[in-house]
Structure formats: C-alpha cells, structure tokens
Amino acid sequence: MKAGWQVKATIMDEDAIRRALTRIAHEIVERNRGTEDLALIGIMRRGVPLARRIAACIQDFEGVSVPIGVLDITLYRDDITTLAVQPVVHATEIPFSIDNKKIVLVDDVLYTGRTIRAAMDALMDLGRPRAIQLAVLVDRGHRELPIRADYVGKNVPTSSREIVSVLLKDVDKVTKEEVVILERKS
C-alpha cells in the first residue's frame, strides 16, 4: 500500500479480475475474427501478467498460442525528468516482428492516456503494425490525450485526487488480488 494512502473501496476482487480478463480475451478474438496476425504486448509492469493471462484464456478456448511481448516505456515517458535522477529501465522483450501484425497493448489502468501514447511511440520505433488496439483492466477517465481503450474490464469513475491500484500476485507479492481505490489519509 502507498504510504499516506488508505483503501476507500475495493472495486474488483480476484474473481472479478478473472472474469474481466476472460471477457476481454473473447472480445479480442471476436473483433479480430480469430487470432491470425494477432499479438499481445504487455506494458511494464502490471500489463505484462495481464497480457499473459489474456493469452492463456485465448489458448484455452481457441487452442492457439498468441505471441506475447513485454514493452518498457520508461525512456518514452514525457515525465521522465520528474521520475528520478536515474530511472530504472527494464528490457523490452518482443521476440517477433510487429510488422503488419494486429497488436493489442495491455495495461492495468487507463488514466490520462500518456502511458499509452508513450507505448505507441515505442512500438513505432520497433516496426509498423497493421493496427494497434488497447486492452485495460480499468478505465478511470480523466483523459488528457485523445486515447480510448478498445477493451475494458471495468469503467470506474474516480476523482483526480484518488488512485486506482491494481494488486497482482505476480508483481505485488500479495496473497489476494484486487483492484482498490485509494484516498489520502486524513
């Protein structure tokens, strides 16, 4: 939990997260009329395990293994100078060509749109996809850029003074997965 913040509400539990990702997987396959030339790319950090789970769902019901990549956007962020003196850069791992592929970017929370803009910039430096689609677990509104998600697990209206926190076992080492709204402690 972030210091100085407390849980205001739990908006998704582990089952709700699983159901949302399963629905998103079905929507991706339906919209793309199958899995041909389809690839999932998770945005570091929480987008990566979410992309893997969506791919596992697609494998379960389509019997097809969809390629998965990992995208680190640290050096593409427009706020990099405010992050830290030495920002931590992780490896981008996309073991396939993105040229002429239908790429589904996967992230946990869509907020201002700046992370997605940075991700698209990073992708375009790697090749020329046929299309880029966006899947997010939570869309909380407050866009600053004209970006919208193609696949949304849950729309959650929030105040700009709140934080939406996705807690995953793979990343956060928690015992139960959930999505919570945090507010400053009074």
Phi and psi restraints in degrees (value plus and minus 20) as a CYANA .aco file:
   2 LYS   PHI     -92.7   -52.7
   2 LYS   PSI     115.8   155.8
   3 ALA   PHI     -81.7   -41.7
   3 ALA   PSI     116.7   156.7
   4 GLY   PHI      63.9   103.9
   4 GLY   PSI     -16.7    23.3
   5 TRP   PHI    -141.5  -101.5
   5 TRP   PSI     132.6   172.6
   6 GLN   PHI    -153.6  -113.6
   6 GLN   PSI     137.6   177.6
   7 VAL   PHI     -93.4   -53.4
   7 VAL   PSI     102.9   142.9
   8 LYS   PHI    -110.2   -70.2
   8 LYS   PSI     -61.0   -21.0
   9 ALA   PHI    -179.5  -139.5
   9 ALA   PSI     126.6   166.6
  10 THR   PHI    -116.7   -76.7
  10 THR   PSI     101.8   141.8
  11 ILE   PHI    -124.1   -84.1
  11 ILE   PSI     -38.2     1.8
  12 MET   PHI    -166.9  -126.9
  12 MET   PSI     115.4   155.4
  13 ASP   PHI    -120.7   -80.7
  13 ASP   PSI    -195.3  -155.3
  14 GLU   PHI     -78.6   -38.6
  14 GLU   PSI     -61.8   -21.8
  15 ASP   PHI     -86.7   -46.7
  15 ASP   PSI     -60.2   -20.2
  16 ALA   PHI     -85.0   -45.0
  16 ALA   PSI     -58.3   -18.3
  17 ILE   PHI     -83.1   -43.1
  17 ILE   PSI     -66.3   -26.3
  18 ARG   PHI     -80.8   -40.8
  18 ARG   PSI     -65.7   -25.7
  19 ARG   PHI     -83.4   -43.4
  19 ARG   PSI     -61.4   -21.4
  20 ALA   PHI     -83.5   -43.5
  20 ALA   PSI     -62.6   -22.6
  21 LEU   PHI     -88.5   -48.5
  21 LEU   PSI     -56.2   -16.2
  22 THR   PHI     -84.2   -44.2
  22 THR   PSI     -64.2   -24.2
  23 ARG   PHI     -82.9   -42.9
  23 ARG   PSI     -64.3   -24.3
  24 ILE   PHI     -79.6   -39.6
  24 ILE   PSI     -62.6   -22.6
  25 ALA   PHI     -79.2   -39.2
  25 ALA   PSI     -65.0   -25.0
  26 HIS   PHI     -83.6   -43.6
  26 HIS   PSI     -62.4   -22.4
  27 GLU   PHI     -83.4   -43.4
  27 GLU   PSI     -59.5   -19.5
  28 ILE   PHI     -81.9   -41.9
  28 ILE   PSI     -67.6   -27.6
  29 VAL   PHI     -84.9   -44.9
  29 VAL   PSI     -62.1   -22.1
  30 GLU   PHI     -84.0   -44.0
  30 GLU   PSI     -69.0   -29.0
  31 ARG   PHI     -83.1   -43.1
  31 ARG   PSI     -54.5   -14.5
  32 ASN   PHI    -113.8   -73.8
  32 ASN   PSI     -12.8    27.2
  33 ARG   PHI      32.7    72.7
  33 ARG   PSI      27.2    67.2
  34 GLY   PHI      94.8   134.8
  34 GLY   PSI    -179.0  -139.0
  35 THR   PHI    -138.0   -98.0
  35 THR   PSI     -15.3    24.7
  36 GLU   PHI     -82.5   -42.5
  36 GLU   PSI     110.0   150.0
  37 ASP   PHI      40.5    80.5
  37 ASP   PSI       1.7    41.7
  38 LEU   PHI    -116.6   -76.6
  38 LEU   PSI     119.7   159.7
  39 ALA   PHI    -165.3  -125.3
  39 ALA   PSI     126.6   166.6
  40 LEU   PHI    -128.2   -88.2
  40 LEU   PSI     116.1   156.1
  41 ILE   PHI    -149.1  -109.1
  41 ILE   PSI      96.4   136.4
  42 GLY   PHI    -107.0   -67.0
  42 GLY   PSI     115.9   155.9
  43 ILE   PHI    -105.7   -65.7
  43 ILE   PSI     108.8   148.8
  44 MET   PHI     -74.1   -34.1
  44 MET   PSI     113.1   153.1
  45 ARG   PHI    -126.7   -86.7
  45 ARG   PSI     -76.2   -36.2
  46 ARG   PHI     -94.7   -54.7
  46 ARG   PSI     -37.0     3.0
  47 GLY   PHI     -87.3   -47.3
  47 GLY   PSI     -45.5    -5.5
  48 VAL   PHI     -88.3   -48.3
  48 VAL   PSI     -74.3   -34.3
  49 PRO   PHI     -85.5   -45.5
  49 PRO   PSI     -50.0   -10.0
  50 LEU   PHI     -86.6   -46.6
  50 LEU   PSI     -61.1   -21.1
  51 ALA   PHI     -82.3   -42.3
  51 ALA   PSI     -60.8   -20.8
  52 ARG   PHI     -83.5   -43.5
  52 ARG   PSI     -59.1   -19.1
  53 ARG   PHI     -89.1   -49.1
  53 ARG   PSI     -59.9   -19.9
  54 ILE   PHI     -82.8   -42.8
  54 ILE   PSI     -63.9   -23.9
  55 ALA   PHI     -81.6   -41.6
  55 ALA   PSI     -58.7   -18.7
  56 ALA   PHI     -84.5   -44.5
  56 ALA   PSI     -58.9   -18.9
  57 CYS   PHI     -82.8   -42.8
  57 CYS   PSI     -65.5   -25.5
  58 ILE   PHI     -81.3   -41.3
  58 ILE   PSI     -61.4   -21.4
  59 GLN   PHI     -79.8   -39.8
  59 GLN   PSI     -61.5   -21.5
  60 ASP   PHI     -82.4   -42.4
  60 ASP   PSI     -66.7   -26.7
  61 PHE   PHI    -118.3   -78.3
  61 PHE   PSI     -35.9     4.1
  62 GLU   PHI    -127.7   -87.7
  62 GLU   PSI     -40.4    -0.4
  63 GLY   PHI      52.4    92.4
  63 GLY   PSI       1.2    41.2
  64 VAL   PHI    -143.1  -103.1
  64 VAL   PSI     116.2   156.2
  65 SER   PHI    -111.4   -71.4
  65 SER   PSI      91.6   131.6
  66 VAL   PHI    -106.6   -66.6
  66 VAL   PSI     112.9   152.9
  67 PRO   PHI     -81.3   -41.3
  67 PRO   PSI     124.6   164.6
  68 ILE   PHI    -146.1  -106.1
  68 ILE   PSI     116.8   156.8
  69 GLY   PHI    -145.2  -105.2
  69 GLY   PSI     145.2   185.2
  70 VAL   PHI    -141.1  -101.1
  70 VAL   PSI     107.2   147.2
  71 LEU   PHI    -139.9   -99.9
  71 LEU   PSI     102.7   142.7
  72 ASP   PHI    -122.4   -82.4
  72 ASP   PSI     102.4   142.4
  73 ILE   PHI    -124.7   -84.7
  73 ILE   PSI     -10.5    29.5
  74 THR   PHI     -67.7   -27.7
  74 THR   PSI     -70.6   -30.6
  75 LEU   PHI     -95.5   -55.5
  75 LEU   PSI     -26.7    13.3
  76 TYR   PHI    -120.8   -80.8
  76 TYR   PSI     -24.4    15.6
  77 ARG   PHI     -89.8   -49.8
  77 ARG   PSI     123.1   163.1
  78 ASP   PHI    -103.0   -63.0
  78 ASP   PSI     -24.4    15.6
  79 ASP   PHI    -134.8   -94.8
  79 ASP   PSI       2.9    42.9
  80 ILE   PHI     -78.9   -38.9
  80 ILE   PSI     -53.9   -13.9
  81 THR   PHI     -90.9   -50.9
  81 THR   PSI     -37.5     2.5
  82 THR   PHI    -116.0   -76.0
  82 THR   PSI     -28.3    11.7
  83 LEU   PHI     -94.1   -54.1
  83 LEU   PSI     -73.5   -33.5
  84 ALA   PHI    -192.1  -152.1
  84 ALA   PSI     143.0   183.0
  85 VAL   PHI     -83.0   -43.0
  85 VAL   PSI     -63.5   -23.5
  86 GLN   PHI    -143.7  -103.7
  86 GLN   PSI      68.4   108.4
  87 PRO   PHI     -83.2   -43.2
  87 PRO   PSI     127.2   167.2
  88 VAL   PHI    -103.0   -63.0
  88 VAL   PSI     100.8   140.8
  89 VAL   PHI    -126.6   -86.6
  89 VAL   PSI     108.3   148.3
  90 HIS   PHI    -122.7   -82.7
  90 HIS   PSI     149.3   189.3
  91 ALA   PHI    -100.1   -60.1
  91 ALA   PSI     114.1   154.1
  92 THR   PHI    -103.6   -63.6
  92 THR   PSI     107.7   147.7
  93 GLU   PHI    -146.7  -106.7
  93 GLU   PSI      76.4   116.4
  94 ILE   PHI    -144.2  -104.2
  94 ILE   PSI      72.5   112.5
  95 PRO   PHI    -102.0   -62.0
  95 PRO   PSI      11.8    51.8
  96 PHE   PHI    -172.8  -132.8
  96 PHE   PSI     139.8   179.8
  97 SER   PHI     -95.9   -55.9
  97 SER   PSI     116.4   156.4
  98 ILE   PHI    -112.4   -72.4
  98 ILE   PSI     -25.1    14.9
  99 ASP   PHI     -77.9   -37.9
  99 ASP   PSI     109.3   149.3
 100 ASN   PHI      40.1    80.1
 100 ASN   PSI       1.0    41.0
 101 LYS   PHI    -118.1   -78.1
 101 LYS   PSI     135.5   175.5
 102 LYS   PHI    -111.7   -71.7
 102 LYS   PSI      87.2   127.2
 103 ILE   PHI    -117.6   -77.6
 103 ILE   PSI     109.5   149.5
 104 VAL   PHI    -127.8   -87.8
 104 VAL   PSI      90.2   130.2
 105 LEU   PHI     -95.8   -55.8
 105 LEU   PSI     117.8   157.8
 106 VAL   PHI    -143.8  -103.8
 106 VAL   PSI     109.6   149.6
 107 ASP   PHI    -160.8  -120.8
 107 ASP   PSI     147.2   187.2
 108 ASP   PHI    -102.4   -62.4
 108 ASP   PSI     -71.9   -31.9
 109 VAL   PHI    -149.3  -109.3
 109 VAL   PSI     111.2   151.2
 110 LEU   PHI    -120.0   -80.0
 110 LEU   PSI     103.6   143.6
 111 TYR   PHI    -146.6  -106.6
 111 TYR   PSI    -115.4   -75.4
 112 THR   PHI     -97.9   -57.9
 112 THR   PSI     -45.6    -5.6
 113 GLY   PHI      79.1   119.1
 113 GLY   PSI     -28.0    12.0
 114 ARG   PHI     -87.7   -47.7
 114 ARG   PSI     -56.3   -16.3
 115 THR   PHI     -82.9   -42.9
 115 THR   PSI     -62.4   -22.4
 116 ILE   PHI     -88.6   -48.6
 116 ILE   PSI     -59.1   -19.1
 117 ARG   PHI     -79.4   -39.4
 117 ARG   PSI     -64.5   -24.5
 118 ALA   PHI     -83.0   -43.0
 118 ALA   PSI     -60.2   -20.2
 119 ALA   PHI     -84.3   -44.3
 119 ALA   PSI     -60.6   -20.6
 120 MET   PHI     -85.7   -45.7
 120 MET   PSI     -59.7   -19.7
 121 ASP   PHI     -79.8   -39.8
 121 ASP   PSI     -65.3   -25.3
 122 ALA   PHI     -82.7   -42.7
 122 ALA   PSI     -62.5   -22.5
 123 LEU   PHI     -82.5   -42.5
 123 LEU   PSI     -63.3   -23.3
 124 MET   PHI     -85.1   -45.1
 124 MET   PSI     -45.3    -5.3
 125 ASP   PHI     -93.9   -53.9
 125 ASP   PSI     -35.9     4.1
 126 LEU   PHI    -118.5   -78.5
 126 LEU   PSI     -34.1     5.9
 127 GLY   PHI     142.2   182.2
 127 GLY   PSI    -186.9  -146.9
 128 ARG   PHI    -146.0  -106.0
 128 ARG   PSI      70.8   110.8
 129 PRO   PHI     -88.7   -48.7
 129 PRO   PSI     134.4   174.4
 130 ARG   PHI     -87.0   -47.0
 130 ARG   PSI     -60.1   -20.1
 131 ALA   PHI    -174.1  -134.1
 131 ALA   PSI     131.2   171.2
 132 ILE   PHI    -142.0  -102.0
 132 ILE   PSI     104.6   144.6
 133 GLN   PHI    -136.6   -96.6
 133 GLN   PSI     142.9   182.9
 134 LEU   PHI    -147.8  -107.8
 134 LEU   PSI     108.9   148.9
 135 ALA   PHI    -139.8   -99.8
 135 ALA   PSI     108.7   148.7
 136 VAL   PHI    -152.0  -112.0
 136 VAL   PSI     128.2   168.2
 137 LEU   PHI     -92.0   -52.0
 137 LEU   PSI     -62.0   -22.0
 138 VAL   PHI    -154.1  -114.1
 138 VAL   PSI     112.0   152.0
 139 ASP   PHI    -130.8   -90.8
 139 ASP   PSI      94.9   134.9
 140 ARG   PHI    -122.9   -82.9
 140 ARG   PSI     -18.1    21.9
 141 GLY   PHI      61.4   101.4
 141 GLY   PSI    -183.2  -143.2
 142 HIS   PHI      48.5    88.5
 142 HIS   PSI      18.8    58.8
 143 ARG   PHI     -86.1   -46.1
 143 ARG   PSI     119.7   159.7
 144 GLU   PHI    -128.2   -88.2
 144 GLU   PSI     -35.6     4.4
 145 LEU   PHI    -146.5  -106.5
 145 LEU   PSI     134.5   174.5
 146 PRO   PHI     -98.4   -58.4
 146 PRO   PSI      51.0    91.0
 147 ILE   PHI    -146.6  -106.6
 147 ILE   PSI     115.8   155.8
 148 ARG   PHI    -155.6  -115.6
 148 ARG   PSI     133.5   173.5
 149 ALA   PHI    -106.0   -66.0
 149 ALA   PSI     123.2   163.2
 150 ASP   PHI    -102.5   -62.5
 150 ASP   PSI     -49.5    -9.5
 151 TYR   PHI    -154.8  -114.8
 151 TYR   PSI     105.4   145.4
 152 VAL   PHI    -150.0  -110.0
 152 VAL   PSI     109.0   149.0
 153 GLY   PHI     -91.5   -51.5
 153 GLY   PSI     -64.7   -24.7
 154 LYS   PHI    -176.5  -136.5
 154 LYS   PSI     112.4   152.4
 155 ASN   PHI    -110.8   -70.8
 155 ASN   PSI     107.6   147.6
 156 VAL   PHI    -151.7  -111.7
 156 VAL   PSI      87.7   127.7
 157 PRO   PHI     -87.9   -47.9
 157 PRO   PSI     111.2   151.2
 158 THR   PHI    -155.2  -115.2
 158 THR   PSI     145.4   185.4
 159 SER   PHI    -106.9   -66.9
 159 SER   PSI     130.6   170.6
 160 SER   PHI     -89.2   -49.2
 160 SER   PSI     -30.2     9.8
 161 ARG   PHI    -109.1   -69.1
 161 ARG   PSI     -22.4    17.6
 162 GLU   PHI    -122.7   -82.7
 162 GLU   PSI     143.2   183.2
 163 ILE   PHI    -141.5  -101.5
 163 ILE   PSI     115.9   155.9
 164 VAL   PHI    -119.3   -79.3
 164 VAL   PSI     100.6   140.6
 165 SER   PHI    -136.9   -96.9
 165 SER   PSI     102.6   142.6
 166 VAL   PHI    -119.0   -79.0
 166 VAL   PSI     101.4   141.4
 167 LEU   PHI    -130.0   -90.0
 167 LEU   PSI      94.8   134.8
 168 LEU   PHI    -139.5   -99.5
 168 LEU   PSI     122.6   162.6
 169 LYS   PHI     -78.7   -38.7
 169 LYS   PSI     -61.1   -21.1
 170 ASP   PHI     -81.4   -41.4
 170 ASP   PSI     -53.6   -13.6
 171 VAL   PHI    -127.5   -87.5
 171 VAL   PSI     -65.3   -25.3
 172 ASP   PHI    -116.7   -76.7
 172 ASP   PSI     -23.8    16.2
 173 LYS   PHI      35.1    75.1
 173 LYS   PSI      21.6    61.6
 174 VAL   PHI    -116.8   -76.8
 174 VAL   PSI     141.2   181.2
 175 THR   PHI    -106.9   -66.9
 175 THR   PSI     -48.5    -8.5
 176 LYS   PHI    -149.4  -109.4
 176 LYS   PSI     116.4   156.4
 177 GLU   PHI    -106.0   -66.0
 177 GLU   PSI     123.1   163.1
 178 GLU   PHI    -186.8  -146.8
 178 GLU   PSI     144.9   184.9
 179 VAL   PHI    -138.1   -98.1
 179 VAL   PSI     105.8   145.8
 180 VAL   PHI    -147.4  -107.4
 180 VAL   PSI     134.9   174.9
 181 ILE   PHI    -120.5   -80.5
 181 ILE   PSI     108.3   148.3
 182 LEU   PHI    -126.8   -86.8
 182 LEU   PSI     125.6   165.6
 183 GLU   PHI    -151.3  -111.3
 183 GLU   PSI     136.2   176.2
 184 ARG   PHI     -83.4   -43.4
 184 ARG   PSI     121.2   161.2
 185 LYS   PHI     -88.9   -48.9
 185 LYS   PSI     120.4   160.4
